[in-house]
Amino acid sequence: TPLNAIIGFMTLAEKEDSDPSKMGGYLQNSKIAARQLLSIINDVLDMSAIEAGKMQIANAPFELNQILEPLTELYQTQCAAKGVAYETKILPPIEPWVIGDSLRLTQILNNLLSNAVKFTKQGRIWLTVRQTDAVDEKVFIRFEVSDTGCGMSEELLTRWGKPFEQESAETAKKYGGSGLGLSIARSLVSIMGGAVDVHSTLGQGTIFTVDLSFEKTGLRAALEQPVINDAKLESLDAASNLSGCRILMAEDNELNRLIAVELLGSWGIVCDEAEDGKIALDKFITSAPGTYRAIIMDIRMPLMDGYEATRAIRASSHPDAKTIPIVALSANAFNEDITQALQSGMDAHVSKPLDVKLLINTLNRLINRSEE
């Protein structure tokens, strides 16, 4: 369905040559449908990884507020657009820093909250977070997502959380979705060693309760730990100071190169292109010191992949070999892919589809750090 919308609106855009406002509308609707398609693809990939036993769970320090504040901002905005009240309630005392998988926790809460927004037409939605226990080096935290939406029937309660399950065909037609969100959330909770429960009354609302355990960590110890994908913690509105700088981009897909070069060029960045990792390595090694201020590296490329190229660059005798920032830009975006990118010598990982503001902020941060 979203793919049909993308093709349809792009076809209309091709034919529109007299009304800029119509053209803008077609492109905006194409972007909305593309995001819907991306969400479905991500759900299918996650479900495939879960069913194949390939889902990896990270174990790194993170601050709970770094998870909860963006969720609050996102769902307050979404709920306000529907005339629904939203609130995040954090009940003290609660451990501020814990060790676990912040990405998967965010995914669980996102799936539950987006489900609540989808099925709540009026009333309120709230996320309650409380610490239920602390034993030795473990802390137990409960997350409750409550809504005053349409609720679930007793029959649906017997099969919720199974892949592709929805109330009925009419539900899918009316509300959309793949029927995978709750299944993924339930599976992730199980993989993380937690428990999830649901109480729902048809026509009155639903409460999802997720109990998870995390390891304790002190604030100082947490701050000293590297964050695997800290680019996502940066503000996406930071001004760029990269105008006029030259970077080397390794990307074997011609269309992806064209898009990235054009988008980065709109920020004043000059890109030298390399069709594979071997060409990127050769261009870097033969360049004069200071020619490139950063390298953007795809992962899957012929002749030499991004990991090999990065290791070869770091091992070379070029004066900039050890200090030049290298950023992975790849659709390989599971935790193990990000970890492998960092272990190969890259400084950060930005996933495709390309978010140019996120990439710009990542480059800003790394270049400024390398030139201090």
PyMOL commands that set and color helices and strands:
alter all, ss='L'
color gray80, all
select helices_A, chain A and resi 2-15+20-51+64-82+102-119+154-157+169-175+181-191+219-223+230-233+254-265+277-285+306-315+335-343+356-370
alter helices_A, ss='H'
color red, helices_A
select strands_A, chain A and resi 60-63+85-91+97-100+124-135+138-147+195-201+205-216+246-250+270-274+294-297+326-330+348-351
alter strands_A, ss='S'
color yellow, strands_A
deselect
rebuild
show_as cartoon
